[in-house]
């Protein structure tokens, strides 16, 4: 009984530690920044204002960024899932010749990479600069994700099932698409969540490979909005105190509002994948 009480108490404390920062950002995004600076906002919003959200959504590029990010996330996730699962499944098969050598090559790339400049030159030579493919191809496959998916297949798809399917005349391709994939919903959900979050939060590749502003993802457009509304040191010296304070006030409102705008879609998506997420990660993480 005592253990249960302590356990529930600790779990409640951990939950509050995780949820409160998000709640604080939510109420700060609609509160007067002066009240936030004064420490008067910690439980409820004060002097509610939607000026930050009005400034963010008044920029028409924000909707372009949403559209581009959804496109990159959808196309990139589909490509990544296809490549990850088709790489992981053969490597999980004990009868796949040379799988240890291939895994060694894969793992080698986790520790040694070409670096930024060679990668940029390769993407440029392939003609992908300033195209959608520069956003979805270079980081389509992660070795760590292949290892998780490979472990899931090894522990969840018994060899006896494959042998029974082959006796009935099933080919390797049909077995993969008709039997393996329907039984792999947990790991597919985990991979979808990993890749969607990665594409949704990604802005560095766009910063490097994209020149056309109409192709920018949401995160890069939000970054530009924040930079445009911040006051540099040289500009601050040219402004009076009231103008500087007003500019800083708007910048703070936009900063909190941007966090909500950029994370809200993922907060909606996560509950639908949560039940598969826990199972997929646990099974995929057992056994190296």
Short mmCIF file of the C-alpha atoms (twelve columns), coordinates in Angstrom:
data_MODEL
# 
_entry.id   MODEL 
# 
loop_
_atom_site.group_PDB 
_atom_site.id 
_atom_site.type_symbol 
_atom_site.label_atom_id 
_atom_site.label_alt_id 
_atom_site.label_comp_id 
_atom_site.label_asym_id 
_atom_site.label_seq_id 
_atom_site.Cartn_x 
_atom_site.Cartn_y 
_atom_site.Cartn_z 
_atom_site.pdbx_PDB_model_num 
ATOM 1   C CA . UNK A 1   0.000  0.000   0.000   1 
ATOM 2   C CA . UNK A 2   2.782  2.405   0.987   1 
ATOM 3   C CA . UNK A 3   4.689  1.497   -2.185  1 
ATOM 4   C CA . UNK A 4   1.622  2.260   -4.338  1 
ATOM 5   C CA . UNK A 5   1.106  5.654   -2.672  1 
ATOM 6   C CA . UNK A 6   4.773  6.609   -3.128  1 
ATOM 7   C CA . UNK A 7   4.733  5.307   -6.698  1 
ATOM 8   C CA . UNK A 8   1.603  7.280   -7.631  1 
ATOM 9   C CA . UNK A 9   3.038  10.354  -5.944  1 
ATOM 10  C CA . UNK A 10  6.311  10.146  -7.882  1 
ATOM 11  C CA . UNK A 11  4.512  9.504   -11.184 1 
ATOM 12  C CA . UNK A 12  2.253  12.493  -10.560 1 
ATOM 13  C CA . UNK A 13  5.299  14.637  -9.822  1 
ATOM 14  C CA . UNK A 14  7.048  13.471  -13.008 1 
ATOM 15  C CA . UNK A 15  3.888  14.134  -15.045 1 
ATOM 16  C CA . UNK A 16  3.684  17.678  -13.671 1 
ATOM 17  C CA . UNK A 17  7.359  18.268  -14.442 1 
ATOM 18  C CA . UNK A 18  6.735  17.254  -18.067 1 
ATOM 19  C CA . UNK A 19  3.383  18.981  -18.587 1 
ATOM 20  C CA . UNK A 20  3.918  22.268  -16.727 1 
ATOM 21  C CA . UNK A 21  6.503  23.753  -19.164 1 
ATOM 22  C CA . UNK A 22  4.053  23.203  -22.042 1 
ATOM 23  C CA . UNK A 23  1.209  24.682  -19.994 1 
ATOM 24  C CA . UNK A 24  3.376  27.683  -19.045 1 
ATOM 25  C CA . UNK A 25  4.253  28.358  -22.681 1 
ATOM 26  C CA . UNK A 26  0.547  28.099  -23.597 1 
ATOM 27  C CA . UNK A 27  -0.598 30.680  -21.035 1 
ATOM 28  C CA . UNK A 28  2.435  32.909  -21.678 1 
ATOM 29  C CA . UNK A 29  1.580  33.044  -25.389 1 
ATOM 30  C CA . UNK A 30  -1.736 34.756  -24.575 1 
ATOM 31  C CA . UNK A 31  -0.585 36.837  -21.589 1 
ATOM 32  C CA . UNK A 32  0.880  40.338  -21.370 1 
ATOM 33  C CA . UNK A 33  4.703  39.917  -21.712 1 
ATOM 34  C CA . UNK A 34  5.220  42.487  -18.948 1 
ATOM 35  C CA . UNK A 35  3.306  40.215  -16.568 1 
ATOM 36  C CA . UNK A 36  5.394  37.242  -17.745 1 
ATOM 37  C CA . UNK A 37  8.622  39.187  -17.120 1 
ATOM 38  C CA . UNK A 38  7.361  40.205  -13.661 1 
ATOM 39  C CA . UNK A 39  6.711  36.550  -12.754 1 
ATOM 40  C CA . UNK A 40  2.972  37.137  -12.372 1 
ATOM 41  C CA . UNK A 41  2.089  34.392  -14.871 1 
ATOM 42  C CA . UNK A 42  2.636  30.926  -13.501 1 
ATOM 43  C CA . UNK A 43  -0.806 29.359  -13.055 1 
ATOM 44  C CA . UNK A 44  -3.319 31.443  -15.062 1 
ATOM 45  C CA . UNK A 45  -2.945 33.815  -18.046 1 
ATOM 46  C CA . UNK A 46  -3.002 37.531  -17.220 1 
ATOM 47  C CA . UNK A 47  -4.190 40.451  -19.386 1 
ATOM 48  C CA . UNK A 48  -5.073 38.089  -22.221 1 
ATOM 49  C CA . UNK A 49  -4.001 39.191  -25.702 1 
ATOM 50  C CA . UNK A 50  -3.870 37.384  -29.045 1 
ATOM 51  C CA . UNK A 51  -1.482 39.909  -30.599 1 
ATOM 52  C CA . UNK A 52  1.302  37.326  -30.935 1 
ATOM 53  C CA . UNK A 53  -0.883 34.884  -32.886 1 
ATOM 54  C CA . UNK A 54  -2.251 37.758  -35.010 1 
ATOM 55  C CA . UNK A 55  1.315  38.759  -35.949 1 
ATOM 56  C CA . UNK A 56  2.256  35.147  -36.771 1 
ATOM 57  C CA . UNK A 57  -0.812 34.349  -38.886 1 
ATOM 58  C CA . UNK A 58  -0.771 37.746  -40.629 1 
ATOM 59  C CA . UNK A 59  2.275  36.512  -42.541 1 
ATOM 60  C CA . UNK A 60  0.891  34.682  -45.591 1 
ATOM 61  C CA . UNK A 61  4.041  32.562  -45.811 1 
ATOM 62  C CA . UNK A 62  2.955  30.754  -42.644 1 
ATOM 63  C CA . UNK A 63  0.337  28.811  -44.660 1 
ATOM 64  C CA . UNK A 64  2.884  28.107  -47.390 1 
ATOM 65  C CA . UNK A 65  5.182  26.759  -44.684 1 
ATOM 66  C CA . UNK A 66  2.426  24.536  -43.268 1 
ATOM 67  C CA . UNK A 67  1.710  23.135  -46.735 1 
ATOM 68  C CA . UNK A 68  5.373  22.509  -47.496 1 
ATOM 69  C CA . UNK A 69  6.007  20.860  -44.130 1 
ATOM 70  C CA . UNK A 70  3.000  18.557  -44.524 1 
ATOM 71  C CA . UNK A 71  4.204  17.645  -48.028 1 
ATOM 72  C CA . UNK A 72  7.779  16.998  -46.863 1 
ATOM 73  C CA . UNK A 73  6.568  15.003  -43.842 1 
ATOM 74  C CA . UNK A 74  4.169  12.858  -45.907 1 
ATOM 75  C CA . UNK A 75  6.535  12.124  -48.813 1 
ATOM 76  C CA . UNK A 76  9.626  11.842  -46.608 1 
ATOM 77  C CA . UNK A 77  7.945  9.520   -44.115 1 
ATOM 78  C CA . UNK A 78  6.609  7.246   -46.872 1 
ATOM 79  C CA . UNK A 79  10.076 6.970   -48.452 1 
ATOM 80  C CA . UNK A 80  11.795 6.462   -45.092 1 
ATOM 81  C CA . UNK A 81  9.345  3.772   -43.942 1 
ATOM 82  C CA . UNK A 82  9.677  1.875   -47.220 1 
ATOM 83  C CA . UNK A 83  13.495 1.983   -47.186 1 
ATOM 84  C CA . UNK A 84  13.832 1.228   -43.459 1 
ATOM 85  C CA . UNK A 85  11.509 -1.792  -43.426 1 
ATOM 86  C CA . UNK A 86  12.837 -3.277  -46.674 1 
ATOM 87  C CA . UNK A 87  16.380 -2.952  -45.299 1 
ATOM 88  C CA . UNK A 88  15.575 -4.253  -41.814 1 
ATOM 89  C CA . UNK A 89  13.559 -7.334  -42.797 1 
ATOM 90  C CA . UNK A 90  16.251 -9.111  -44.871 1 
ATOM 91  C CA . UNK A 91  18.802 -8.321  -42.158 1 
ATOM 92  C CA . UNK A 92  16.532 -10.001 -39.593 1 
ATOM 93  C CA . UNK A 93  16.503 -13.251 -41.588 1 
ATOM 94  C CA . UNK A 94  19.165 -15.766 -40.400 1 
ATOM 95  C CA . UNK A 95  19.290 -17.273 -43.916 1 
ATOM 96  C CA . UNK A 96  20.262 -13.926 -45.534 1 
ATOM 97  C CA . UNK A 97  23.850 -14.396 -46.746 1 
ATOM 98  C CA . UNK A 98  26.265 -11.630 -45.714 1 
ATOM 99  C CA . UNK A 99  23.915 -9.867  -43.291 1 
ATOM 100 C CA . UNK A 100 26.629 -9.493  -40.626 1 
ATOM 101 C CA . UNK A 101 28.954 -7.755  -43.098 1 
ATOM 102 C CA . UNK A 102 26.147 -5.444  -44.283 1 
ATOM 103 C CA . UNK A 103 25.244 -4.586  -40.681 1 
ATOM 104 C CA . UNK A 104 28.906 -3.811  -40.007 1 
ATOM 105 C CA . UNK A 105 28.945 -1.383  -42.953 1 
ATOM 106 C CA . UNK A 106 25.697 0.211   -41.736 1 
ATOM 107 C CA . UNK A 107 26.993 0.621   -38.184 1 
ATOM 108 C CA . UNK A 108 30.268 2.089   -39.523 1 
ATOM 109 C CA . UNK A 109 28.285 4.999   -40.990 1 
ATOM 110 C CA . UNK A 110 26.913 5.779   -37.507 1 
ATOM 111 C CA . UNK A 111 30.402 6.763   -36.365 1 
ATOM 112 C CA . UNK A 112 31.917 8.184   -39.562 1 
ATOM 113 C CA . UNK A 113 30.117 10.401  -42.065 1 
ATOM 114 C CA . UNK A 114 31.163 12.484  -45.054 1 
ATOM 115 C CA . UNK A 115 30.521 15.809  -43.350 1 
ATOM 116 C CA . UNK A 116 28.490 18.828  -44.373 1 
ATOM 117 C CA . UNK A 117 30.456 20.079  -47.415 1 
ATOM 118 C CA . UNK A 118 30.851 16.687  -49.186 1 
ATOM 119 C CA . UNK A 119 27.164 15.988  -48.528 1 
ATOM 120 C CA . UNK A 120 26.167 19.357  -49.977 1 
ATOM 121 C CA . UNK A 121 28.349 18.798  -53.074 1 
ATOM 122 C CA . UNK A 122 26.786 15.359  -53.574 1 
ATOM 123 C CA . UNK A 123 23.253 16.742  -53.281 1 
ATOM 124 C CA . UNK A 124 24.172 19.536  -55.698 1 
ATOM 125 C CA . UNK A 125 25.718 17.145  -58.250 1 
ATOM 126 C CA . UNK A 126 22.561 15.022  -58.103 1 
ATOM 127 C CA . UNK A 127 20.542 18.112  -59.043 1 
ATOM 128 C CA . UNK A 128 18.459 18.064  -55.860 1 
ATOM 129 C CA . UNK A 129 19.306 21.561  -54.566 1 
ATOM 130 C CA . UNK A 130 16.191 23.739  -54.244 1 
ATOM 131 C CA . UNK A 131 13.873 20.753  -54.768 1 
ATOM 132 C CA . UNK A 132 11.696 18.666  -52.476 1 
ATOM 133 C CA . UNK A 133 14.123 15.745  -52.876 1 
ATOM 134 C CA . UNK A 134 16.828 17.610  -50.992 1 
ATOM 135 C CA . UNK A 135 14.460 17.590  -48.023 1 
ATOM 136 C CA . UNK A 136 13.438 13.921  -48.100 1 
ATOM 137 C CA . UNK A 137 16.292 11.886  -49.635 1 
ATOM 138 C CA . UNK A 138 19.607 12.702  -47.817 1 
ATOM 139 C CA . UNK A 139 18.330 11.665  -44.369 1 
ATOM 140 C CA . UNK A 140 15.739 9.122   -45.496 1 
ATOM 141 C CA . UNK A 141 17.317 6.170   -43.692 1 
ATOM 142 C CA . UNK A 142 18.710 6.075   -40.175 1 
ATOM 143 C CA . UNK A 143 20.812 3.097   -39.101 1 
ATOM 144 C CA . UNK A 144 19.410 3.313   -35.585 1 
ATOM 145 C CA . UNK A 145 15.861 2.913   -36.971 1 
ATOM 146 C CA . UNK A 146 16.983 -0.069  -39.062 1 
ATOM 147 C CA . UNK A 147 18.384 -1.733  -35.928 1 
ATOM 148 C CA . UNK A 148 15.113 -1.172  -34.028 1 
ATOM 149 C CA . UNK A 149 13.002 -2.530  -36.913 1 
ATOM 150 C CA . UNK A 150 15.388 -5.479  -37.427 1 
ATOM 151 C CA . UNK A 151 15.107 -6.429  -33.749 1 
ATOM 152 C CA . UNK A 152 11.314 -6.178  -33.953 1 
ATOM 153 C CA . UNK A 153 11.200 -8.576  -36.919 1 
ATOM 154 C CA . UNK A 154 13.590 -11.019 -35.201 1 
ATOM 155 C CA . UNK A 155 11.485 -11.172 -32.037 1 
ATOM 156 C CA . UNK A 156 7.982  -10.920 -33.552 1 
ATOM 157 C CA . UNK A 157 8.032  -12.907 -36.807 1 
ATOM 158 C CA . UNK A 158 8.748  -16.584 -35.996 1 
ATOM 159 C CA . UNK A 159 10.645 -18.698 -38.487 1 
ATOM 160 C CA . UNK A 160 7.931  -21.366 -38.286 1 
ATOM 161 C CA . UNK A 161 5.427  -18.878 -39.730 1 
ATOM 162 C CA . UNK A 162 7.703  -18.256 -42.716 1 
ATOM 163 C CA . UNK A 163 8.255  -21.975 -43.257 1 
ATOM 164 C CA . UNK A 164 4.510  -22.658 -43.174 1 
ATOM 165 C CA . UNK A 165 3.900  -19.873 -45.705 1 
ATOM 166 C CA . UNK A 166 6.608  -21.202 -48.018 1 
ATOM 167 C CA . UNK A 167 5.149  -24.734 -47.867 1 
ATOM 168 C CA . UNK A 168 1.871  -23.218 -49.098 1 
ATOM 169 C CA . UNK A 169 3.728  -21.664 -52.043 1 
ATOM 170 C CA . UNK A 170 4.207  -18.119 -50.718 1 
ATOM 171 C CA . UNK A 171 7.147  -16.173 -52.164 1 
ATOM 172 C CA . UNK A 172 9.451  -13.897 -50.141 1 
ATOM 173 C CA . UNK A 173 7.875  -10.732 -51.563 1 
ATOM 174 C CA . UNK A 174 4.317  -11.904 -50.923 1 
ATOM 175 C CA . UNK A 175 5.235  -13.065 -47.418 1 
ATOM 176 C CA . UNK A 176 6.675  -9.615  -46.638 1 
ATOM 177 C CA . UNK A 177 3.707  -7.611  -47.928 1 
ATOM 178 C CA . UNK A 178 0.856  -9.982  -46.999 1 
ATOM 179 C CA . UNK A 179 2.045  -11.320 -43.621 1 
ATOM 180 C CA . UNK A 180 4.993  -9.365  -42.217 1 
ATOM 181 C CA . UNK A 181 3.666  -5.835  -42.748 1 
ATOM 182 C CA . UNK A 182 0.159  -6.492  -41.269 1 
ATOM 183 C CA . UNK A 183 1.862  -7.977  -38.171 1 
ATOM 184 C CA . UNK A 184 4.220  -5.006  -37.856 1 
ATOM 185 C CA . UNK A 185 1.784  -2.180  -37.058 1 
ATOM 186 C CA . UNK A 186 3.533  -1.276  -33.752 1 
ATOM 187 C CA . UNK A 187 6.974  -0.766  -35.317 1 
ATOM 188 C CA . UNK A 188 5.459  0.997   -38.356 1 
ATOM 189 C CA . UNK A 189 3.670  3.401   -35.974 1 
ATOM 190 C CA . UNK A 190 6.965  4.042   -34.158 1 
ATOM 191 C CA . UNK A 191 8.795  4.710   -37.416 1 
ATOM 192 C CA . UNK A 192 5.989  6.997   -38.634 1 
ATOM 193 C CA . UNK A 193 6.165  9.029   -35.427 1 
ATOM 194 C CA . UNK A 194 9.979  9.246   -35.526 1 
ATOM 195 C CA . UNK A 195 10.067 10.418  -39.141 1 
ATOM 196 C CA . UNK A 196 7.069  12.764  -38.956 1 
ATOM 197 C CA . UNK A 197 8.552  14.508  -35.915 1 
ATOM 198 C CA . UNK A 198 11.942 14.672  -37.621 1 
ATOM 199 C CA . UNK A 199 10.540 16.239  -40.791 1 
ATOM 200 C CA . UNK A 200 8.207  18.539  -38.853 1 
ATOM 201 C CA . UNK A 201 10.985 19.962  -36.691 1 
ATOM 202 C CA . UNK A 202 13.651 19.966  -39.402 1 
ATOM 203 C CA . UNK A 203 14.912 23.302  -40.681 1 
ATOM 204 C CA . UNK A 204 18.686 22.847  -41.101 1 
ATOM 205 C CA . UNK A 205 18.410 20.962  -44.410 1 
ATOM 206 C CA . UNK A 206 16.071 23.678  -45.721 1 
ATOM 207 C CA . UNK A 207 18.559 26.330  -44.612 1 
ATOM 208 C CA . UNK A 208 21.339 24.578  -46.543 1 
ATOM 209 C CA . UNK A 209 19.599 23.261  -49.662 1 
ATOM 210 C CA . UNK A 210 16.637 25.578  -50.375 1 
ATOM 211 C CA . UNK A 211 16.901 29.022  -51.991 1 
ATOM 212 C CA . UNK A 212 13.284 29.606  -53.046 1 
ATOM 213 C CA . UNK A 213 11.283 31.081  -50.148 1 
ATOM 214 C CA . UNK A 214 8.075  29.487  -51.452 1 
ATOM 215 C CA . UNK A 215 9.591  26.059  -50.679 1 
ATOM 216 C CA . UNK A 216 10.564 26.833  -47.090 1 
ATOM 217 C CA . UNK A 217 9.141  24.532  -44.371 1 
ATOM 218 C CA . UNK A 218 7.204  25.903  -41.410 1 
ATOM 219 C CA . UNK A 219 10.129 25.914  -38.982 1 
ATOM 220 C CA . UNK A 220 12.302 28.058  -41.257 1 
ATOM 221 C CA . UNK A 221 9.490  30.558  -41.875 1 
ATOM 222 C CA . UNK A 222 8.805  30.808  -38.126 1 
ATOM 223 C CA . UNK A 223 12.507 31.377  -37.539 1 
ATOM 224 C CA . UNK A 224 12.512 34.201  -40.103 1 
ATOM 225 C CA . UNK A 225 9.431  35.797  -38.496 1 
ATOM 226 C CA . UNK A 226 11.129 35.694  -35.088 1 
ATOM 227 C CA . UNK A 227 14.377 37.153  -36.442 1 
ATOM 228 C CA . UNK A 228 12.517 39.967  -38.239 1 
ATOM 229 C CA . UNK A 229 10.746 40.961  -35.022 1 
ATOM 230 C CA . UNK A 230 13.818 40.893  -32.820 1 
ATOM 231 C CA . UNK A 231 15.817 44.030  -32.177 1 
ATOM 232 C CA . UNK A 232 19.536 43.918  -32.906 1 
ATOM 233 C CA . UNK A 233 22.005 45.809  -30.713 1 
ATOM 234 C CA . UNK A 234 22.768 48.354  -33.461 1 
ATOM 235 C CA . UNK A 235 19.044 48.972  -34.100 1 
ATOM 236 C CA . UNK A 236 18.362 49.299  -30.374 1 
ATOM 237 C CA . UNK A 237 20.834 52.188  -30.160 1 
ATOM 238 C CA . UNK A 238 18.811 54.068  -32.809 1 
ATOM 239 C CA . UNK A 239 15.458 53.600  -31.033 1 
ATOM 240 C CA . UNK A 240 13.867 55.366  -28.099 1 
ATOM 241 C CA . UNK A 241 13.069 53.426  -24.928 1 
ATOM 242 C CA . UNK A 242 9.321  53.090  -25.620 1 
ATOM 243 C CA . UNK A 243 9.810  51.785  -29.158 1 
ATOM 244 C CA . UNK A 244 12.437 49.340  -27.984 1 
ATOM 245 C CA . UNK A 245 10.178 48.047  -25.189 1 
ATOM 246 C CA . UNK A 246 7.236  47.657  -27.603 1 
ATOM 247 C CA . UNK A 247 9.414  45.745  -30.076 1 
ATOM 248 C CA . UNK A 248 10.690 43.442  -27.353 1 
ATOM 249 C CA . UNK A 249 7.138  42.884  -26.131 1 
ATOM 250 C CA . UNK A 250 6.004  41.739  -29.589 1 
ATOM 251 C CA . UNK A 251 9.077  39.516  -29.974 1 
ATOM 252 C CA . UNK A 252 8.286  37.741  -26.696 1 
ATOM 253 C CA . UNK A 253 4.648  37.199  -27.693 1 
ATOM 254 C CA . UNK A 254 5.701  35.779  -31.046 1 
ATOM 255 C CA . UNK A 255 8.298  33.510  -29.443 1 
ATOM 256 C CA . UNK A 256 5.775  31.758  -27.207 1 
ATOM 257 C CA . UNK A 257 3.127  31.683  -29.942 1 
ATOM 258 C CA . UNK A 258 5.539  30.079  -32.414 1 
ATOM 259 C CA . UNK A 259 6.222  27.179  -30.060 1 
ATOM 260 C CA . UNK A 260 2.484  26.468  -29.839 1 
ATOM 261 C CA . UNK A 261 1.915  26.867  -33.603 1 
ATOM 262 C CA . UNK A 262 4.796  24.533  -34.481 1 
ATOM 263 C CA . UNK A 263 3.993  21.791  -31.936 1 
ATOM 264 C CA . UNK A 264 0.176  21.774  -32.004 1 
ATOM 265 C CA . UNK A 265 -0.182 19.343  -34.981 1 
ATOM 266 C CA . UNK A 266 2.200  16.851  -33.331 1 
ATOM 267 C CA . UNK A 267 0.297  17.062  -30.046 1 
ATOM 268 C CA . UNK A 268 -2.834 16.051  -31.982 1 
ATOM 269 C CA . UNK A 269 -1.055 13.209  -33.824 1 
ATOM 270 C CA . UNK A 270 0.674  11.593  -30.841 1 
ATOM 271 C CA . UNK A 271 -2.418 10.236  -28.964 1 
ATOM 272 C CA . UNK A 272 -3.478 8.270   -32.058 1 
ATOM 273 C CA . UNK A 273 -0.070 6.542   -32.262 1 
ATOM 274 C CA . UNK A 274 0.658  6.281   -28.534 1 
ATOM 275 C CA . UNK A 275 -0.779 2.775   -28.022 1 
ATOM 276 C CA . UNK A 276 1.411  1.406   -30.842 1 
ATOM 277 C CA . UNK A 277 4.382  3.565   -29.862 1 
ATOM 278 C CA . UNK A 278 5.008  2.004   -26.443 1 
ATOM 279 C CA . UNK A 279 4.632  -1.566  -27.703 1 
ATOM 280 C CA . UNK A 280 6.787  -0.978  -30.783 1 
ATOM 281 C CA . UNK A 281 9.630  0.675   -28.919 1 
ATOM 282 C CA . UNK A 282 9.671  -1.950  -26.165 1 
ATOM 283 C CA . UNK A 283 9.707  -4.894  -28.552 1 
ATOM 284 C CA . UNK A 284 12.195 -3.196  -30.867 1 
ATOM 285 C CA . UNK A 285 14.569 -2.354  -28.040 1 
ATOM 286 C CA . UNK A 286 14.738 -5.863  -26.554 1 
ATOM 287 C CA . UNK A 287 17.837 -7.725  -27.624 1 
ATOM 288 C CA . UNK A 288 20.598 -5.962  -29.547 1 
# 
